[in-house]
Amino acid sequence: MPERPSHPRPTAMAVWLIIAGVIGWWAAFSLTMERLHLLADPDAIASCDFSILVQCTANLESWQGSVFGFPNPILGLTGWVAPIVVGVAILAGARFARWFWWLFELGMLFAFAFVIWLITQSIFVLGTLCPWCMVTWIVTIPTFYVVTLHVLRAGLVPVGPRVRRGAAALMGWVPLLAVVSYAIIAVIAQVRLDVLGNQF
């Protein structure tokens, strides 16, 4: 039998998981189509190539773009289905066992760490900003925050009451946390790549 937590159904989180999942999946699908297009015609120019700095091709054709031996967007095509399914299931009244939340949080932790690594590779190694990749960054970061705070506030991991209360309080600040995260990335990109100077 699934363990039934005492907290109310996280409806707002469920809605966000669906929205983020759909956006993330669409970004992964678009990148996959761009990759297939480039494989079919190596001389083609990707539709998301706007300049030397803002483009998809350099990222897709680099080894960083196929870390596990296949194009990274395939991870997104499969991975973003999970938040959509979880969000819909929560709205339908589903309750998940503690072990399920642990696995879901582990998946989000992997996604978050992978995105941070890709951001550093994009800015410091490749020197490019991939538009569809940035869409993935935009939805992955707050999704990780939301799921992590939910797991903590619901007591799904062994933490004390103070941590649970803190996580519950921080849940309302996720939009600000996300904006601060985006700002940090933007500042790093500007300092490293002079984005504004190269685009305008």
C-alpha positions in Angstrom: 0.0 0.0 0.0 1.3 3.5 -0.8 2.2 5.6 2.2 -0.3 8.4 2.6 1.3 11.7 3.6 -0.6 14.1 5.8 -0.1 17.2 3.7 -2.8 18.5 1.3 -2.7 17.5 -2.4 -0.1 19.8 -4.0 -2.3 21.1 -6.8 -0.2 24.1 -7.7 2.9 21.9 -8.0 1.0 19.5 -10.2 -0.1 22.3 -12.6 3.5 23.5 -12.7 4.8 20.0 -13.4 2.5 19.7 -16.4 3.4 23.1 -17.8 7.1 22.6 -17.3 6.9 19.1 -18.7 5.2 20.2 -21.9 7.6 23.1 -22.4 10.6 21.0 -21.7 9.4 18.2 -24.0 8.7 20.7 -26.8 12.2 22.1 -26.4 13.7 18.5 -26.5 11.6 17.7 -29.6 12.6 20.8 -31.4 16.3 20.1 -30.7 15.9 16.5 -31.8 14.4 17.6 -35.1 17.2 20.1 -35.6 19.7 17.3 -34.9 18.0 15.0 -37.4 18.0 17.8 -40.0 21.7 18.4 -39.5 22.4 14.7 -39.8 20.5 14.5 -43.1 22.2 17.6 -44.5 25.5 18.5 -42.7 25.7 21.8 -44.7 22.3 22.9 -43.4 21.8 25.8 -41.0 19.7 25.1 -38.0 16.6 27.3 -37.6 17.8 28.2 -34.1 21.2 29.5 -35.4 20.9 33.3 -35.0 24.6 34.2 -34.7 28.0 32.8 -33.8 27.0 33.3 -30.2 23.4 32.3 -30.2 23.0 29.0 -32.0 22.2 25.3 -31.6 24.5 23.7 -34.1 27.7 24.1 -32.1 26.1 22.5 -29.1 24.4 19.7 -31.0 27.5 18.7 -32.9 29.9 18.8 -29.9 30.7 15.8 -27.7 28.9 17.6 -24.9 25.8 17.3 -27.0 25.9 13.5 -27.0 27.4 12.7 -23.6 25.8 9.3 -23.3 26.5 8.2 -26.9 23.2 9.7 -28.3 21.9 13.2 -28.7 21.1 14.8 -25.3 17.6 15.9 -26.5 16.5 12.3 -26.5 16.9 12.4 -22.7 14.5 15.3 -22.7 12.0 13.5 -24.9 11.8 10.6 -22.4 12.6 12.5 -19.2 10.0 15.3 -19.5 7.2 12.8 -19.8 7.6 12.0 -16.1 6.7 15.4 -14.7 3.7 15.5 -17.0 2.5 12.1 -15.8 3.1 12.9 -12.2 1.3 16.2 -12.4 -1.7 14.7 -14.1 -1.8 11.9 -11.6 -1.8 14.3 -8.7 -4.6 16.3 -10.2 -6.5 13.0 -10.6 -6.1 12.3 -6.9 -3.2 9.9 -7.0 -1.0 9.4 -3.8 2.5 8.2 -4.3 4.6 6.1 -1.9 7.6 7.6 -0.2 10.0 5.5 -2.4 8.3 7.0 -5.5 9.1 10.5 -4.4 12.6 9.6 -3.6 13.1 8.3 -7.2 11.4 11.3 -8.6 13.6 13.6 -6.6 16.6 11.7 -7.7 15.6 12.1 -11.3 15.1 15.9 -10.8 18.5 16.1 -9.0 20.1 14.4 -12.0 18.3 16.8 -14.4 19.4 19.8 -12.4 23.0 18.7 -12.1 23.1 17.9 -15.8 21.7 21.2 -16.8 24.2 23.1 -14.5 27.0 21.1 -16.2 25.6 21.9 -19.7 25.4 25.6 -18.7 29.1 25.7 -17.7 30.1 23.8 -20.9 28.0 26.1 -23.1 29.4 29.3 -21.5 33.0 28.4 -20.7 33.9 25.8 -23.3 31.7 26.1 -26.4 31.1 29.9 -26.0 27.6 29.7 -27.3 24.0 30.0 -26.0 21.6 27.5 -27.5 18.1 28.9 -27.6 16.3 25.6 -27.1 18.8 24.6 -24.5 18.1 27.8 -22.6 14.4 26.9 -22.6 15.3 23.6 -21.0 17.3 25.5 -18.4 14.4 27.8 -17.6 12.0 25.0 -16.8 14.4 22.6 -15.2 15.7 24.9 -12.5 12.4 25.9 -10.8 11.0 22.3 -11.3 14.0 21.0 -9.3 13.3 23.6 -6.6 9.6 22.8 -6.4 10.0 19.0 -6.2 12.9 19.3 -3.6 10.9 21.7 -1.4 7.8 19.5 -1.6 9.7 16.4 -0.6 11.2 18.3 2.4 8.0 20.0 3.5 5.9 16.8 3.2 8.4 14.9 5.4 9.1 12.4 2.7 12.7 12.5 3.7 13.8 12.2 7.4 14.2 15.9 8.4 13.2 17.8 11.4 10.1 20.1 11.8 12.1 23.2 11.4 13.4 22.1 8.0 9.9 21.1 7.0 8.5 24.5 8.0 11.4 26.3 6.2 10.7 24.3 3.0 7.0 25.1 3.2 7.8 28.8 3.6 10.3 28.8 0.7 7.8 27.1 -1.7 6.1 30.5 -2.2 9.5 32.0 -3.1 10.3 29.6 -5.9 9.6 32.2 -8.6 12.0 34.6 -7.0 14.6 31.8 -6.5 14.3 30.9 -10.2 14.7 34.6 -11.3 17.8 34.9 -9.1 19.2 31.8 -10.6 18.5 33.1 -14.2 20.1 36.4 -13.2 23.3 34.6 -12.0 23.5 32.7 -15.2 22.9 35.8 -17.3 25.6 37.7 -15.4 28.1 34.9 -15.9 27.3 34.7 -19.6 27.6 38.4 -20.0 31.0 38.6 -18.2 32.3 35.5 -20.1 30.8 36.1 -23.6 29.8 39.8 -23.7 26.4 38.8 -24.9 25.1 42.4 -25.1 28.1 43.7 -26.9 28.1 40.9 -29.5 24.3 41.0 -30.2 23.7 44.8 -30.3 
